[in-house]
């Protein structure tokens, strides 16, 4: 099902043709860059979307926001909404635009509001700690 928002952007609802599921991640997740813990949480979520590898989202409150620098870069996903990005300066050029979040996600994925996601190849590690 597709709709159009008042801003003219196409909005798509996840369904059988494009499923998106969000579930609690098991264990504690830790994200490190330059040997520093950028985020660590027992409240992480795992988002699975058709055609993409699973993504872990960690609460902003469990991230060290002092290590992140907000950018002016943004993207749009018709299933999730407007996406903003952060860089992690201590990671150098490989960590530019490495972190993203949906500040006002669409209702179907509202659980990821106030959560951060990280590109695995641009951080040192995203690991599950027992």
Secondary structure, DSSP 4 states (H G I P E B T S, - for coil): -EEE-TTS-EEE--BTTB-EEEEEPSSEEEEEETTEEEEEESS-EEEEETTS--EEEEEGGGB-GGG-EEEEEEEEETTTEEEEEEE-GGGGGGGTT-EEE-TT--GGGGGGTTEEEE-GGGSSEEEEE-
